[in-house]
Amino acid sequence: MKTLIAAALAATVLAAPALSFAQESQPLTRAQVRAELVQLEQAGYRPGVSSPYYPADIQTARAKVAQQNATAEATAYGASTNGSTQAGGRVTPAKSVYFGQ
């Protein structure tokens, strides 16, 4: 009886990773990826240019795009339709550890 319970528990533990996915249910289409890239470029991100501020500059561009999208989703009274609020200051890129080297 204990062997049967142990076998069932082992089968459950081994099957759990196959049943749980960390991905979205629908993969992005090429048009969606291109539209996101256009939005990032309009927000100031330049993918073809080598930058010493790489992680910070794309994060800054994504924050601008998120802010623009949140502004577009705002109601007439300025409240976000998704139930969240955002407050903060200006996002500036931090200097790289390798800056000046």
Residue frames relative to the residue before (quaternion, step in Angstrom):
aa qw qx qy qz dx dy dz
M 1.0000 0.0000 0.0000 0.0000 0.00 0.00 0.00
K 0.6662 0.4893 -0.3019 0.4749 3.59 0.93 -0.89
T 0.6252 0.5373 -0.3333 0.4574 3.57 1.08 -0.72
L 0.6414 0.5228 -0.3156 0.4644 3.57 1.01 -0.79
I 0.6568 0.4949 -0.3037 0.4812 3.59 0.97 -0.84
A 0.6497 0.5108 -0.3102 0.4698 3.59 0.98 -0.85
A 0.6528 0.5065 -0.3144 0.4675 3.60 0.98 -0.79
A 0.6523 0.5008 -0.3137 0.4746 3.59 0.99 -0.82
L 0.6461 0.5108 -0.3149 0.4716 3.59 0.99 -0.79
A 0.6553 0.5049 -0.3104 0.4682 3.60 0.95 -0.83
A 0.6481 0.5109 -0.3200 0.4655 3.59 0.98 -0.79
T 0.6430 0.5190 -0.3193 0.4641 3.57 1.03 -0.78
V 0.6646 0.5012 -0.2995 0.4662 3.58 0.93 -0.90
L 0.6878 0.4765 -0.2859 0.4670 3.59 0.96 -0.80
A 0.6898 0.4740 -0.2846 0.4674 3.61 1.07 -0.63
A 0.5311 0.6718 -0.3996 0.3269 3.63 1.14 -0.48
P 0.6821 0.4718 -0.3332 0.4485 3.68 0.78 -0.77
A 0.6367 0.5298 -0.3379 0.4469 3.60 1.06 -0.60
L 0.7110 0.4563 -0.2569 0.4693 3.58 1.10 -0.59
S 0.7102 0.4041 -0.2616 0.5136 3.59 1.16 -0.40
F 0.1116 -0.7977 0.5922 0.0218 3.55 -0.80 1.08
A 0.3134 -0.7449 0.5595 0.1838 3.57 -1.05 0.77
Q 0.5851 0.5817 -0.3672 0.4294 3.58 1.25 0.14
E 0.6112 -0.5225 0.4365 0.4037 3.52 -1.30 0.22
S 0.5852 -0.5903 0.4148 0.3701 3.54 -1.17 0.47
Q 0.7671 0.2306 -0.1407 0.5818 3.61 1.09 -0.68
P 0.3680 -0.7146 0.5374 0.2551 3.62 -0.76 0.91
L 0.5633 -0.6015 0.4464 0.3486 3.56 -1.19 0.55
T 0.3917 -0.6938 0.5485 0.2538 3.53 -1.10 0.67
R 0.6733 -0.4896 0.3670 0.4151 3.54 -1.28 0.28
A 0.6449 0.5264 -0.3149 0.4559 3.58 1.02 -0.79
Q 0.6448 0.5143 -0.3239 0.4635 3.59 1.01 -0.76
V 0.6504 0.5056 -0.3124 0.4730 3.59 0.98 -0.84
R 0.6543 0.5069 -0.3093 0.4682 3.58 0.96 -0.87
A 0.6469 0.5146 -0.3195 0.4633 3.61 0.99 -0.80
E 0.6434 0.5082 -0.3191 0.4754 3.59 1.03 -0.77
L 0.6458 0.5138 -0.3182 0.4666 3.59 1.00 -0.78
V 0.6303 0.5190 -0.3310 0.4730 3.60 1.01 -0.78
Q 0.6448 0.5129 -0.3232 0.4655 3.61 0.96 -0.83
L 0.6602 0.5019 -0.3096 0.4652 3.60 0.95 -0.85
E 0.6491 0.5057 -0.3190 0.4703 3.60 1.00 -0.78
Q 0.6516 0.5007 -0.3165 0.4739 3.60 1.03 -0.73
A 0.6648 0.4896 -0.2956 0.4805 3.58 1.20 -0.52
G 0.6852 -0.5183 0.2747 0.4317 3.59 1.27 0.05
Y 0.5421 0.6133 -0.4144 0.3979 3.61 1.21 -0.01
R 0.1190 -0.7832 0.6089 0.0412 3.58 -0.93 0.94
P 0.2553 -0.8249 0.4832 0.1444 3.62 -0.13 1.24
G 0.6980 0.4892 -0.2881 0.4364 3.63 1.05 -0.59
V 0.6442 0.5206 -0.3137 0.4642 3.57 1.25 -0.27
S 0.3961 -0.7023 0.5391 0.2432 3.56 -0.88 0.96
S 0.0325 -0.8218 0.5671 -0.0444 3.55 -0.71 1.10
P 0.4148 -0.6956 0.5166 0.2781 3.60 -0.95 0.78
Y 0.6741 0.4703 -0.2815 0.4952 3.59 1.29 -0.20
Y 0.1259 0.8722 -0.4720 0.0251 3.60 1.21 0.44
P 0.7383 0.3859 -0.3186 0.4523 3.66 0.43 -0.86
A 0.6710 0.5186 -0.3082 0.4311 3.57 0.97 -0.79
D 0.6857 0.4999 -0.3196 0.4216 3.61 0.89 -0.79
I 0.6675 0.4582 -0.3259 0.4881 3.62 0.98 -0.62
Q 0.6155 0.5302 -0.3508 0.4658 3.60 1.09 -0.61
T 0.6296 0.5237 -0.3251 0.4729 3.58 1.06 -0.76
A 0.6625 0.4963 -0.3030 0.4722 3.57 0.95 -0.88
R 0.6522 0.5032 -0.3205 0.4677 3.61 0.97 -0.78
A 0.6297 0.5222 -0.3377 0.4656 3.59 1.04 -0.72
K 0.6435 0.5140 -0.3229 0.4664 3.60 1.01 -0.79
V 0.6562 0.5016 -0.3091 0.4715 3.58 0.96 -0.87
A 0.6473 0.5103 -0.3210 0.4664 3.59 0.96 -0.82
Q 0.6486 0.5060 -0.3169 0.4720 3.57 1.02 -0.79
Q 0.6446 0.5083 -0.3200 0.4729 3.59 0.99 -0.80
N 0.6637 0.4925 -0.3062 0.4724 3.58 0.96 -0.82
A 0.6442 0.5066 -0.3228 0.4736 3.59 1.02 -0.74
T 0.6325 0.5168 -0.3284 0.4744 3.57 1.05 -0.75
A 0.6536 0.5106 -0.3141 0.4621 3.57 1.00 -0.77
E 0.6992 0.4548 -0.2645 0.4841 3.59 1.13 -0.62
A 0.4867 0.6881 -0.4322 0.3208 3.60 1.23 -0.18
T 0.4556 -0.6695 0.5133 0.2841 3.52 -1.17 0.61
A 0.7389 -0.4094 0.2925 0.4481 3.57 -1.31 -0.03
Y 0.7011 0.4506 -0.2657 0.4847 3.58 1.14 -0.55
G 0.5797 -0.6207 0.3590 0.3871 3.59 1.25 0.08
A 0.5285 0.6129 -0.4257 0.4048 3.60 1.21 0.12
S 0.4864 -0.6590 0.4894 0.2994 3.54 -1.03 0.77
T 0.4600 -0.7008 0.4752 0.2674 3.57 -1.01 0.79
N 0.6671 0.5038 -0.3189 0.4466 3.60 1.16 -0.31
G 0.5817 -0.6433 0.3544 0.3496 3.61 1.22 0.20
S 0.6608 0.4728 -0.3319 0.4793 3.61 1.16 0.18
T 0.2352 -0.7508 0.5982 0.1520 3.53 -1.24 0.47
Q 0.1653 -0.7802 0.5972 0.0858 3.53 -1.22 0.46
A 0.0529 0.7710 -0.6326 0.0511 3.52 -0.98 0.90
G 0.3408 0.7399 -0.5343 0.2257 3.55 -1.07 0.60
G 0.5497 -0.6208 0.4579 0.3205 3.47 -1.34 0.05
R 0.7433 -0.3822 0.3109 0.4524 3.48 -1.33 -0.27
V 0.3340 -0.7277 0.5663 0.1958 3.55 -1.00 0.85
T 0.0272 -0.7928 0.6088 -0.0103 3.56 -0.70 1.09
P 0.4936 -0.6632 0.4591 0.3252 3.59 -0.94 0.74
A 0.3985 -0.7047 0.5375 0.2361 3.54 -1.00 0.87
K 0.5244 -0.6237 0.4660 0.3448 3.56 -1.14 0.54
S 0.5228 -0.6489 0.4685 0.2934 3.50 -1.07 0.80
V 0.6040 -0.5435 0.4365 0.3863 3.55 -1.24 0.47
Y 0.7311 0.4304 -0.2158 0.4835 3.57 1.10 -0.74
F 0.3406 0.7637 -0.4897 0.2468 3.60 1.27 0.19
G 0.8260 0.2052 -0.1787 0.4937 3.57 -0.86 1.01
Q 0.6016 0.5641 -0.3707 0.4272 3.59 1.19 0.15
